[in-house]
Amino acid sequence: MFNNSKKKKYVNMGSFFLKKNCWFCTEKMEEIDYKDVKLLQRYISSYGDIKPRKNTGTCLKHQRKLAKALKRARIVALLPFTNR
């Protein structure tokens, strides 16, 4: 009984989250190119950090590939390390 009342409380408060779909899975992209700067900039915060999976909705497989592509783009100087 306690669990049911707790669930209702959360739903009434509006603190439940909908699952986001991975953009790379829906587009059926296997490889993420580090030279595609416009795509990579969507996944960088205003301070230059890599956005987490919770915010972007990417799956674990593509988040790893995305992080690797972002790091490669930074080393080749296509993206800045910081934006301050």
PDB file with one MODEL, atoms N, CA, C and O in Angstrom:
MODEL        1
ATOM      1  N   MET A   1       0.811  -1.192   0.000  1.00  0.00           N
ATOM      2  CA  MET A   1       0.000   0.000   0.000  1.00  0.00           C
ATOM      3  C   MET A   1       0.854   1.256   0.000  1.00  0.00           C
ATOM      4  O   MET A   1       0.487   2.261  -0.609  1.00  0.00           O
ATOM      5  N   PHE A   2       1.986   1.202   0.677  1.00  0.00           N
ATOM      6  CA  PHE A   2       2.875   2.356   0.739  1.00  0.00           C
ATOM      7  C   PHE A   2       3.443   2.691  -0.638  1.00  0.00           C
ATOM      8  O   PHE A   2       3.567   3.861  -0.997  1.00  0.00           O
ATOM      9  N   ASN A   3       3.790   1.643  -1.416  1.00  0.00           N
ATOM     10  CA  ASN A   3       4.353   1.869  -2.740  1.00  0.00           C
ATOM     11  C   ASN A   3       3.352   2.532  -3.678  1.00  0.00           C
ATOM     12  O   ASN A   3       3.727   3.415  -4.450  1.00  0.00           O
ATOM     13  N   ASN A   4       2.084   2.124  -3.624  1.00  0.00           N
ATOM     14  CA  ASN A   4       1.074   2.707  -4.500  1.00  0.00           C
ATOM     15  C   ASN A   4       0.872   4.182  -4.205  1.00  0.00           C
ATOM     16  O   ASN A   4       0.770   4.992  -5.126  1.00  0.00           O
ATOM     17  N   SER A   5       0.813   4.538  -2.922  1.00  0.00           N
ATOM     18  CA  SER A   5       0.617   5.946  -2.583  1.00  0.00           C
ATOM     19  C   SER A   5       1.828   6.773  -2.991  1.00  0.00           C
ATOM     20  O   SER A   5       1.692   7.931  -3.387  1.00  0.00           O
ATOM     21  N   LYS A   6       3.010   6.178  -2.894  1.00  0.00           N
ATOM     22  CA  LYS A   6       4.216   6.892  -3.282  1.00  0.00           C
ATOM     23  C   LYS A   6       4.236   7.133  -4.790  1.00  0.00           C
ATOM     24  O   LYS A   6       4.622   8.208  -5.250  1.00  0.00           O
ATOM     25  N   LYS A   7       3.815   6.116  -5.560  1.00  0.00           N
ATOM     26  CA  LYS A   7       3.764   6.277  -7.008  1.00  0.00           C
ATOM     27  C   LYS A   7       2.803   7.390  -7.393  1.00  0.00           C
ATOM     28  O   LYS A   7       3.126   8.234  -8.229  1.00  0.00           O
ATOM     29  N   LYS A   8       1.636   7.391  -6.790  1.00  0.00           N
ATOM     30  CA  LYS A   8       0.664   8.431  -7.100  1.00  0.00           C
ATOM     31  C   LYS A   8       1.216   9.804  -6.758  1.00  0.00           C
ATOM     32  O   LYS A   8       0.975  10.775  -7.475  1.00  0.00           O
ATOM     33  N   LYS A   9       1.952   9.880  -5.667  1.00  0.00           N
ATOM     34  CA  LYS A   9       2.518  11.155  -5.253  1.00  0.00           C
ATOM     35  C   LYS A   9       3.485  11.692  -6.308  1.00  0.00           C
ATOM     36  O   LYS A   9       3.460  12.874  -6.652  1.00  0.00           O
ATOM     37  N   TYR A  10       4.338  10.793  -6.815  1.00  0.00           N
ATOM     38  CA  TYR A  10       5.294  11.233  -7.817  1.00  0.00           C
ATOM     39  C   TYR A  10       4.612  11.637  -9.114  1.00  0.00           C
ATOM     40  O   TYR A  10       5.014  12.609  -9.753  1.00  0.00           O
ATOM     41  N   VAL A  11       3.589  10.901  -9.501  1.00  0.00           N
ATOM     42  CA  VAL A  11       2.882  11.233 -10.731  1.00  0.00           C
ATOM     43  C   VAL A  11       2.147  12.564 -10.576  1.00  0.00           C
ATOM     44  O   VAL A  11       2.132  13.376 -11.501  1.00  0.00           O
ATOM     45  N   ASN A  12       1.540  12.789  -9.417  1.00  0.00           N
ATOM     46  CA  ASN A  12       0.837  14.042  -9.196  1.00  0.00           C
ATOM     47  C   ASN A  12       1.794  15.225  -9.169  1.00  0.00           C
ATOM     48  O   ASN A  12       1.449  16.325  -9.601  1.00  0.00           O
ATOM     49  N   MET A  13       3.004  14.990  -8.657  1.00  0.00           N
ATOM     50  CA  MET A  13       3.988  16.066  -8.597  1.00  0.00           C
ATOM     51  C   MET A  13       4.605  16.324  -9.965  1.00  0.00           C
ATOM     52  O   MET A  13       5.200  17.377 -10.195  1.00  0.00           O
ATOM     53  N   GLY A  14       4.462  15.366 -10.866  1.00  0.00           N
ATOM     54  CA  GLY A  14       5.015  15.535 -12.203  1.00  0.00           C
ATOM     55  C   GLY A  14       6.507  15.268 -12.246  1.00  0.00           C
ATOM     56  O   GLY A  14       7.210  15.856 -13.068  1.00  0.00           O
ATOM     57  N   SER A  15       7.007  14.396 -11.381  1.00  0.00           N
ATOM     58  CA  SER A  15       8.441  14.150 -11.344  1.00  0.00           C
ATOM     59  C   SER A  15       8.830  12.870 -12.069  1.00  0.00           C
ATOM     60  O   SER A  15       9.884  12.304 -11.780  1.00  0.00           O
ATOM     61  N   PHE A  16       8.009  12.398 -13.002  1.00  0.00           N
ATOM     62  CA  PHE A  16       8.393  11.231 -13.774  1.00  0.00           C
ATOM     63  C   PHE A  16       8.999  11.708 -15.086  1.00  0.00           C
ATOM     64  O   PHE A  16       8.692  12.804 -15.556  1.00  0.00           O
ATOM     65  N   PHE A  17       9.857  10.885 -15.673  1.00  0.00           N
ATOM     66  CA  PHE A  17      10.572  11.262 -16.872  1.00  0.00           C
ATOM     67  C   PHE A  17      10.211  10.335 -18.022  1.00  0.00           C
ATOM     68  O   PHE A  17      10.017   9.135 -17.827  1.00  0.00           O
ATOM     69  N   LEU A  18      10.123  10.887 -19.199  1.00  0.00           N
ATOM     70  CA  LEU A  18       9.914  10.085 -20.393  1.00  0.00           C
ATOM     71  C   LEU A  18      11.273   9.682 -20.962  1.00  0.00           C
ATOM     72  O   LEU A  18      12.227  10.456 -20.885  1.00  0.00           O
ATOM     73  N   LYS A  19      11.370   8.503 -21.520  1.00  0.00           N
ATOM     74  CA  LYS A  19      12.628   8.027 -22.069  1.00  0.00           C
ATOM     75  C   LYS A  19      12.887   8.714 -23.398  1.00  0.00           C
ATOM     76  O   LYS A  19      12.012   8.771 -24.262  1.00  0.00           O
ATOM     77  N   LYS A  20      14.106   9.238 -23.553  1.00  0.00           N
ATOM     78  CA  LYS A  20      14.497   9.851 -24.810  1.00  0.00           C
ATOM     79  C   LYS A  20      15.067   8.783 -25.727  1.00  0.00           C
ATOM     80  O   LYS A  20      15.672   7.817 -25.261  1.00  0.00           O
ATOM     81  N   ASN A  21      14.879   8.950 -27.008  1.00  0.00           N
ATOM     82  CA  ASN A  21      15.402   7.990 -27.974  1.00  0.00           C
ATOM     83  C   ASN A  21      16.750   8.469 -28.482  1.00  0.00           C
ATOM     84  O   ASN A  21      16.977   9.669 -28.640  1.00  0.00           O
ATOM     85  N   CYS A  22      17.632   7.529 -28.733  1.00  0.00           N
ATOM     86  CA  CYS A  22      18.959   7.843 -29.254  1.00  0.00           C
ATOM     87  C   CYS A  22      18.831   8.291 -30.711  1.00  0.00           C
ATOM     88  O   CYS A  22      18.259   7.580 -31.537  1.00  0.00           O
ATOM     89  N   TRP A  23      19.361   9.458 -31.017  1.00  0.00           N
ATOM     90  CA  TRP A  23      19.268  10.005 -32.368  1.00  0.00           C
ATOM     91  C   TRP A  23      20.073   9.158 -33.345  1.00  0.00           C
ATOM     92  O   TRP A  23      19.668   8.971 -34.493  1.00  0.00           O
ATOM     93  N   PHE A  24      21.211   8.649 -32.889  1.00  0.00           N
ATOM     94  CA  PHE A  24      22.072   7.847 -33.758  1.00  0.00           C
ATOM     95  C   PHE A  24      21.424   6.502 -34.089  1.00  0.00           C
ATOM     96  O   PHE A  24      21.595   5.985 -35.193  1.00  0.00           O
ATOM     97  N   CYS A  25      20.684   5.937 -33.141  1.00  0.00           N
ATOM     98  CA  CYS A  25      19.990   4.669 -33.401  1.00  0.00           C
ATOM     99  C   CYS A  25      18.833   4.867 -34.370  1.00  0.00           C
ATOM    100  O   CYS A  25      18.608   4.025 -35.240  1.00  0.00           O
ATOM    101  N   THR A  26      18.099   5.963 -34.236  1.00  0.00           N
ATOM    102  CA  THR A  26      16.979   6.206 -35.139  1.00  0.00           C
ATOM    103  C   THR A  26      17.455   6.490 -36.560  1.00  0.00           C
ATOM    104  O   THR A  26      16.778   6.135 -37.524  1.00  0.00           O
ATOM    105  N   GLU A  27      18.621   7.132 -36.694  1.00  0.00           N
ATOM    106  CA  GLU A  27      19.186   7.403 -38.026  1.00  0.00           C
ATOM    107  C   GLU A  27      20.017   6.234 -38.548  1.00  0.00           C
ATOM    108  O   GLU A  27      20.495   6.265 -39.682  1.00  0.00           O
ATOM    109  N   LYS A  28      20.191   5.187 -37.707  1.00  0.00           N
ATOM    110  CA  LYS A  28      20.968   3.994 -38.047  1.00  0.00           C
ATOM    111  C   LYS A  28      22.394   4.336 -38.449  1.00  0.00           C
ATOM    112  O   LYS A  28      22.913   3.837 -39.447  1.00  0.00           O
ATOM    113  N   MET A  29      23.019   5.199 -37.649  1.00  0.00           N
ATOM    114  CA  MET A  29      24.415   5.580 -37.867  1.00  0.00           C
ATOM    115  C   MET A  29      25.303   4.667 -37.029  1.00  0.00           C
ATOM    116  O   MET A  29      25.134   4.580 -35.813  1.00  0.00           O
ATOM    117  N   GLU A  30      26.239   3.995 -37.667  1.00  0.00           N
ATOM    118  CA  GLU A  30      27.160   3.121 -36.945  1.00  0.00           C
ATOM    119  C   GLU A  30      28.424   3.873 -36.563  1.00  0.00           C
ATOM    120  O   GLU A  30      28.949   3.684 -35.466  1.00  0.00           O
ATOM    121  N   GLU A  31      28.916   4.716 -37.448  1.00  0.00           N
ATOM    122  CA  GLU A  31      30.145   5.463 -37.191  1.00  0.00           C
ATOM    123  C   GLU A  31      29.827   6.946 -37.011  1.00  0.00           C
ATOM    124  O   GLU A  31      28.984   7.502 -37.715  1.00  0.00           O
ATOM    125  N   ILE A  32      30.504   7.570 -36.069  1.00  0.00           N
ATOM    126  CA  ILE A  32      30.366   9.006 -35.838  1.00  0.00           C
ATOM    127  C   ILE A  32      31.661   9.651 -36.299  1.00  0.00           C
ATOM    128  O   ILE A  32      32.730   9.364 -35.760  1.00  0.00           O
ATOM    129  N   ASP A  33      31.569  10.518 -37.290  1.00  0.00           N
ATOM    130  CA  ASP A  33      32.751  11.121 -37.893  1.00  0.00           C
ATOM    131  C   ASP A  33      33.204  12.313 -37.059  1.00  0.00           C
ATOM    132  O   ASP A  33      32.399  13.178 -36.714  1.00  0.00           O
ATOM    133  N   TYR A  34      34.491  12.357 -36.736  1.00  0.00           N
ATOM    134  CA  TYR A  34      35.012  13.461 -35.932  1.00  0.00           C
ATOM    135  C   TYR A  34      35.126  14.751 -36.725  1.00  0.00           C
ATOM    136  O   TYR A  34      35.311  15.817 -36.137  1.00  0.00           O
ATOM    137  N   LYS A  35      35.020  14.680 -38.051  1.00  0.00           N
ATOM    138  CA  LYS A  35      35.113  15.883 -38.878  1.00  0.00           C
ATOM    139  C   LYS A  35      33.776  16.602 -39.041  1.00  0.00           C
ATOM    140  O   LYS A  35      33.738  17.710 -39.575  1.00  0.00           O
ATOM    141  N   ASP A  36      32.692  15.998 -38.596  1.00  0.00           N
ATOM    142  CA  ASP A  36      31.362  16.602 -38.671  1.00  0.00           C
ATOM    143  C   ASP A  36      31.162  17.503 -37.453  1.00  0.00           C
ATOM    144  O   ASP A  36      30.584  17.081 -36.452  1.00  0.00           O
ATOM    145  N   VAL A  37      31.641  18.737 -37.543  1.00  0.00           N
ATOM    146  CA  VAL A  37      31.679  19.649 -36.397  1.00  0.00           C
ATOM    147  C   VAL A  37      30.280  20.093 -35.989  1.00  0.00           C
ATOM    148  O   VAL A  37      30.009  20.240 -34.797  1.00  0.00           O
ATOM    149  N   LYS A  38      29.398  20.308 -36.937  1.00  0.00           N
ATOM    150  CA  LYS A  38      28.034  20.748 -36.597  1.00  0.00           C
ATOM    151  C   LYS A  38      27.311  19.717 -35.741  1.00  0.00           C
ATOM    152  O   LYS A  38      26.608  20.076 -34.796  1.00  0.00           O
ATOM    153  N   LEU A  39      27.478  18.455 -36.061  1.00  0.00           N
ATOM    154  CA  LEU A  39      26.850  17.393 -35.284  1.00  0.00           C
ATOM    155  C   LEU A  39      27.456  17.321 -33.888  1.00  0.00           C
ATOM    156  O   LEU A  39      26.735  17.175 -32.902  1.00  0.00           O
ATOM    157  N   LEU A  40      28.763  17.423 -33.805  1.00  0.00           N
ATOM    158  CA  LEU A  40      29.442  17.292 -32.516  1.00  0.00           C
ATOM    159  C   LEU A  40      29.156  18.464 -31.583  1.00  0.00           C
ATOM    160  O   LEU A  40      29.151  18.288 -30.365  1.00  0.00           O
ATOM    161  N   GLN A  41      28.921  19.643 -32.122  1.00  0.00           N
ATOM    162  CA  GLN A  41      28.655  20.817 -31.278  1.00  0.00           C
ATOM    163  C   GLN A  41      27.341  20.700 -30.525  1.00  0.00           C
ATOM    164  O   GLN A  41      27.162  21.356 -29.498  1.00  0.00           O
ATOM    165  N   ARG A  42      26.421  19.883 -31.011  1.00  0.00           N
ATOM    166  CA  ARG A  42      25.153  19.671 -30.297  1.00  0.00           C
ATOM    167  C   ARG A  42      25.370  18.975 -28.964  1.00  0.00           C
ATOM    168  O   ARG A  42      24.557  19.107 -28.049  1.00  0.00           O
ATOM    169  N   TYR A  43      26.466  18.234 -28.854  1.00  0.00           N
ATOM    170  CA  TYR A  43      26.714  17.431 -27.666  1.00  0.00           C
ATOM    171  C   TYR A  43      27.794  18.036 -26.765  1.00  0.00           C
ATOM    172  O   TYR A  43      28.377  17.330 -25.941  1.00  0.00           O
ATOM    173  N   ILE A  44      28.063  19.329 -26.916  1.00  0.00           N
ATOM    174  CA  ILE A  44      29.024  20.033 -26.065  1.00  0.00           C
ATOM    175  C   ILE A  44      28.281  21.136 -25.328  1.00  0.00           C
ATOM    176  O   ILE A  44      27.475  21.852 -25.921  1.00  0.00           O
ATOM    177  N   SER A  45      28.555  21.273 -24.023  1.00  0.00           N
ATOM    178  CA  SER A  45      27.905  22.315 -23.228  1.00  0.00           C
ATOM    179  C   SER A  45      28.547  23.671 -23.518  1.00  0.00           C
ATOM    180  O   SER A  45      29.500  23.763 -24.292  1.00  0.00           O
ATOM    181  N   SER A  46      28.021  24.713 -22.894  1.00  0.00           N
ATOM    182  CA  SER A  46      28.538  26.061 -23.134  1.00  0.00           C
ATOM    183  C   SER A  46      29.960  26.238 -22.600  1.00  0.00           C
ATOM    184  O   SER A  46      30.689  27.123 -23.048  1.00  0.00           O
ATOM    185  N   TYR A  47      30.353  25.392 -21.641  1.00  0.00           N
ATOM    186  CA  TYR A  47      31.706  25.457 -21.093  1.00  0.00           C
ATOM    187  C   TYR A  47      32.679  24.540 -21.829  1.00  0.00           C
ATOM    188  O   TYR A  47      33.871  24.536 -21.523  1.00  0.00           O
ATOM    189  N   GLY A  48      32.191  23.768 -22.790  1.00  0.00           N
ATOM    190  CA  GLY A  48      33.054  22.875 -23.547  1.00  0.00           C
ATOM    191  C   GLY A  48      33.066  21.458 -23.032  1.00  0.00           C
ATOM    192  O   GLY A  48      33.846  20.642 -23.521  1.00  0.00           O
ATOM    193  N   ASP A  49      32.229  21.132 -22.059  1.00  0.00           N
ATOM    194  CA  ASP A  49      32.163  19.776 -21.524  1.00  0.00           C
ATOM    195  C   ASP A  49      31.289  18.903 -22.423  1.00  0.00           C
ATOM    196  O   ASP A  49      30.425  19.402 -23.144  1.00  0.00           O
ATOM    197  N   ILE A  50      31.528  17.602 -22.368  1.00  0.00           N
ATOM    198  CA  ILE A  50      30.685  16.649 -23.084  1.00  0.00           C
ATOM    199  C   ILE A  50      29.402  16.461 -22.289  1.00  0.00           C
ATOM    200  O   ILE A  50      29.443  16.163 -21.096  1.00  0.00           O
ATOM    201  N   LYS A  51      28.264  16.636 -22.950  1.00  0.00           N
ATOM    202  CA  LYS A  51      26.987  16.487 -22.256  1.00  0.00           C
ATOM    203  C   LYS A  51      26.748  15.029 -21.884  1.00  0.00           C
ATOM    204  O   LYS A  51      27.097  14.135 -22.654  1.00  0.00           O
ATOM    205  N   PRO A  52      26.157  14.772 -20.715  1.00  0.00           N
ATOM    206  CA  PRO A  52      25.933  13.384 -20.295  1.00  0.00           C
ATOM    207  C   PRO A  52      24.774  12.729 -21.040  1.00  0.00           C
ATOM    208  O   PRO A  52      23.960  13.398 -21.676  1.00  0.00           O
ATOM    209  N   ARG A  53      24.725  11.404 -20.943  1.00  0.00           N
ATOM    210  CA  ARG A  53      23.683  10.619 -21.602  1.00  0.00           C
ATOM    211  C   ARG A  53      22.299  10.997 -21.110  1.00  0.00           C
ATOM    212  O   ARG A  53      21.338  10.995 -21.879  1.00  0.00           O
ATOM    213  N   LYS A  54      22.198  11.317 -19.846  1.00  0.00           N
ATOM    214  CA  LYS A  54      20.900  11.651 -19.244  1.00  0.00           C
ATOM    215  C   LYS A  54      20.273  12.860 -19.936  1.00  0.00           C
ATOM    216  O   LYS A  54      19.055  12.919 -20.110  1.00  0.00           O
ATOM    217  N   ASN A  55      21.096  13.811 -20.325  1.00  0.00           N
ATOM    218  CA  ASN A  55      20.578  15.028 -20.966  1.00  0.00           C
ATOM    219  C   ASN A  55      20.355  14.848 -22.462  1.00  0.00           C
ATOM    220  O   ASN A  55      19.381  15.368 -23.008  1.00  0.00           O
ATOM    221  N   THR A  56      21.241  14.123 -23.129  1.00  0.00           N
ATOM    222  CA  THR A  56      21.145  14.012 -24.581  1.00  0.00           C
ATOM    223  C   THR A  56      20.241  12.881 -25.036  1.00  0.00           C
ATOM    224  O   THR A  56      19.628  12.970 -26.100  1.00  0.00           O
ATOM    225  N   GLY A  57      20.148  11.812 -24.243  1.00  0.00           N
ATOM    226  CA  GLY A  57      19.308  10.687 -24.606  1.00  0.00           C
ATOM    227  C   GLY A  57      19.983   9.671 -25.503  1.00  0.00           C
ATOM    228  O   GLY A  57      19.313   8.801 -26.059  1.00  0.00           O
ATOM    229  N   THR A  58      21.301   9.762 -25.657  1.00  0.00           N
ATOM    230  CA  THR A  58      22.000   8.781 -26.481  1.00  0.00           C
ATOM    231  C   THR A  58      22.186   7.485 -25.710  1.00  0.00           C
ATOM    232  O   THR A  58      22.234   7.486 -24.480  1.00  0.00           O
ATOM    233  N   CYS A  59      22.291   6.374 -26.444  1.00  0.00           N
ATOM    234  CA  CYS A  59      22.511   5.082 -25.794  1.00  0.00           C
ATOM    235  C   CYS A  59      23.986   4.959 -25.420  1.00  0.00           C
ATOM    236  O   CYS A  59      24.810   5.767 -25.848  1.00  0.00           O
ATOM    237  N   LEU A  60      24.307   3.967 -24.637  1.00  0.00           N
ATOM    238  CA  LEU A  60      25.664   3.799 -24.126  1.00  0.00           C
ATOM    239  C   LEU A  60      26.671   3.578 -25.250  1.00  0.00           C
ATOM    240  O   LEU A  60      27.769   4.135 -25.228  1.00  0.00           O
ATOM    241  N   LYS A  61      26.295   2.773 -26.218  1.00  0.00           N
ATOM    242  CA  LYS A  61      27.188   2.460 -27.338  1.00  0.00           C
ATOM    243  C   LYS A  61      27.563   3.728 -28.114  1.00  0.00           C
ATOM    244  O   LYS A  61      28.733   3.954 -28.424  1.00  0.00           O
ATOM    245  N   HIS A  62      26.568   4.537 -28.419  1.00  0.00           N
ATOM    246  CA  HIS A  62      26.834   5.740 -29.195  1.00  0.00           C
ATOM    247  C   HIS A  62      27.450   6.854 -28.349  1.00  0.00           C
ATOM    248  O   HIS A  62      28.154   7.710 -28.884  1.00  0.00           O
ATOM    249  N   GLN A  63      27.199   6.855 -27.052  1.00  0.00           N
ATOM    250  CA  GLN A  63      27.827   7.863 -26.183  1.00  0.00           C
ATOM    251  C   GLN A  63      29.336   7.640 -26.140  1.00  0.00           C
ATOM    252  O   GLN A  63      30.107   8.600 -26.137  1.00  0.00           O
ATOM    253  N   ARG A  64      29.757   6.384 -26.106  1.00  0.00           N
ATOM    254  CA  ARG A  64      31.196   6.087 -26.122  1.00  0.00           C
ATOM    255  C   ARG A  64      31.826   6.540 -27.432  1.00  0.00           C
ATOM    256  O   ARG A  64      32.893   7.154 -27.437  1.00  0.00           O
ATOM    257  N   LYS A  65      31.156   6.232 -28.547  1.00  0.00           N
ATOM    258  CA  LYS A  65      31.685   6.640 -29.854  1.00  0.00           C
ATOM    259  C   LYS A  65      31.690   8.164 -29.993  1.00  0.00           C
ATOM    260  O   LYS A  65      32.602   8.740 -30.586  1.00  0.00           O
ATOM    261  N   LEU A  66      30.670   8.800 -29.445  1.00  0.00           N
ATOM    262  CA  LEU A  66      30.578  10.258 -29.490  1.00  0.00           C
ATOM    263  C   LEU A  66      31.707  10.904 -28.695  1.00  0.00           C
ATOM    264  O   LEU A  66      32.309  11.878 -29.147  1.00  0.00           O
ATOM    265  N   ALA A  67      31.993  10.366 -27.521  1.00  0.00           N
ATOM    266  CA  ALA A  67      33.071  10.910 -26.696  1.00  0.00           C
ATOM    267  C   ALA A  67      34.416  10.765 -27.394  1.00  0.00           C
ATOM    268  O   ALA A  67      35.250  11.669 -27.351  1.00  0.00           O
ATOM    269  N   LYS A  68      34.617   9.626 -28.035  1.00  0.00           N
ATOM    270  CA  LYS A  68      35.873   9.401 -28.749  1.00  0.00           C
ATOM    271  C   LYS A  68      36.006  10.369 -29.928  1.00  0.00           C
ATOM    272  O   LYS A  68      37.086  10.904 -30.176  1.00  0.00           O
ATOM    273  N   ALA A  69      34.903  10.591 -30.651  1.00  0.00           N
ATOM    274  CA  ALA A  69      34.932  11.516 -31.789  1.00  0.00           C
ATOM    275  C   ALA A  69      35.170  12.950 -31.324  1.00  0.00           C
ATOM    276  O   ALA A  69      35.891  13.701 -31.980  1.00  0.00           O
ATOM    277  N   LEU A  70      34.569  13.335 -30.199  1.00  0.00           N
ATOM    278  CA  LEU A  70      34.781  14.682 -29.668  1.00  0.00           C
ATOM    279  C   LEU A  70      36.231  14.890 -29.249  1.00  0.00           C
ATOM    280  O   LEU A  70      36.805  15.950 -29.500  1.00  0.00           O
ATOM    281  N   LYS A  71      36.818  13.896 -28.620  1.00  0.00           N
ATOM    282  CA  LYS A  71      38.212  14.003 -28.194  1.00  0.00           C
ATOM    283  C   LYS A  71      39.150  14.085 -29.389  1.00  0.00           C
ATOM    284  O   LYS A  71      40.129  14.830 -29.368  1.00  0.00           O
ATOM    285  N   ARG A  72      38.848  13.320 -30.427  1.00  0.00           N
ATOM    286  CA  ARG A  72      39.667  13.383 -31.645  1.00  0.00           C
ATOM    287  C   ARG A  72      39.554  14.747 -32.314  1.00  0.00           C
ATOM    288  O   ARG A  72      40.550  15.299 -32.781  1.00  0.00           O
ATOM    289  N   ALA A  73      38.347  15.286 -32.359  1.00  0.00           N
ATOM    290  CA  ALA A  73      38.138  16.598 -32.976  1.00  0.00           C
ATOM    291  C   ALA A  73      38.857  17.694 -32.189  1.00  0.00           C
ATOM    292  O   ALA A  73      39.338  18.662 -32.778  1.00  0.00           O
ATOM    293  N   ARG A  74      38.934  17.549 -30.869  1.00  0.00           N
ATOM    294  CA  ARG A  74      39.665  18.520 -30.060  1.00  0.00           C
ATOM    295  C   ARG A  74      41.164  18.451 -30.331  1.00  0.00           C
ATOM    296  O   ARG A  74      41.832  19.481 -30.419  1.00  0.00           O
ATOM    297  N   ILE A  75      41.684  17.241 -30.462  1.00  0.00           N
ATOM    298  CA  ILE A  75      43.123  17.093 -30.698  1.00  0.00           C
ATOM    299  C   ILE A  75      43.512  17.642 -32.064  1.00  0.00           C
ATOM    300  O   ILE A  75      44.581  18.235 -32.205  1.00  0.00           O
ATOM    301  N   VAL A  76      42.669  17.457 -33.065  1.00  0.00           N
ATOM    302  CA  VAL A  76      42.953  17.960 -34.412  1.00  0.00           C
ATOM    303  C   VAL A  76      42.643  19.451 -34.525  1.00  0.00           C
ATOM    304  O   VAL A  76      42.881  20.054 -35.571  1.00  0.00           O
ATOM    305  N   ALA A  77      42.117  20.045 -33.464  1.00  0.00           N
ATOM    306  CA  ALA A  77      41.811  21.480 -33.365  1.00  0.00           C
ATOM    307  C   ALA A  77      40.595  21.879 -34.188  1.00  0.00           C
ATOM    308  O   ALA A  77      40.518  23.013 -34.661  1.00  0.00           O
ATOM    309  N   LEU A  78      39.643  20.968 -34.366  1.00  0.00           N
ATOM    310  CA  LEU A  78      38.368  21.337 -34.987  1.00  0.00           C
ATOM    311  C   LEU A  78      37.398  21.906 -33.959  1.00  0.00           C
ATOM    312  O   LEU A  78      36.524  22.706 -34.293  1.00  0.00           O
ATOM    313  N   LEU A  79      37.559  21.487 -32.704  1.00  0.00           N
ATOM    314  CA  LEU A  79      36.745  21.973 -31.594  1.00  0.00           C
ATOM    315  C   LEU A  79      37.664  22.476 -30.481  1.00  0.00           C
ATOM    316  O   LEU A  79      38.758  21.944 -30.296  1.00  0.00           O
ATOM    317  N   PRO A  80      37.230  23.490 -29.744  1.00  0.00           N
ATOM    318  CA  PRO A  80      38.062  23.970 -28.635  1.00  0.00           C
ATOM    319  C   PRO A  80      37.934  23.046 -27.413  1.00  0.00           C
ATOM    320  O   PRO A  80      36.934  22.348 -27.248  1.00  0.00           O
ATOM    321  N   PHE A  81      38.965  23.062 -26.569  1.00  0.00           N
ATOM    322  CA  PHE A  81      38.896  22.300 -25.323  1.00  0.00           C
ATOM    323  C   PHE A  81      37.989  23.004 -24.321  1.00  0.00           C
ATOM    324  O   PHE A  81      37.233  22.351 -23.602  1.00  0.00           O
ATOM    325  N   THR A  82      38.061  24.334 -24.271  1.00  0.00           N
ATOM    326  CA  THR A  82      37.188  25.112 -23.381  1.00  0.00           C
ATOM    327  C   THR A  82      36.617  26.288 -24.160  1.00  0.00           C
ATOM    328  O   THR A  82      37.175  26.700 -25.177  1.00  0.00           O
ATOM    329  N   ASN A  83      35.505  26.821 -23.678  1.00  0.00           N
ATOM    330  CA  ASN A  83      34.873  27.955 -24.361  1.00  0.00           C
ATOM    331  C   ASN A  83      34.886  29.215 -23.510  1.00  0.00           C
ATOM    332  O   ASN A  83      34.141  30.155 -23.786  1.00  0.00           O
ATOM    333  N   ARG A  84      35.712  29.245 -22.491  1.00  0.00           N
ATOM    334  CA  ARG A  84      35.756  30.422 -21.619  1.00  0.00           C
ATOM    335  C   ARG A  84      36.559  31.524 -22.212  1.00  0.00           C
ATOM    336  O   ARG A  84      36.695  32.585 -21.604  1.00  0.00           O
TER     337      ARG A  84
ENDMDL
END
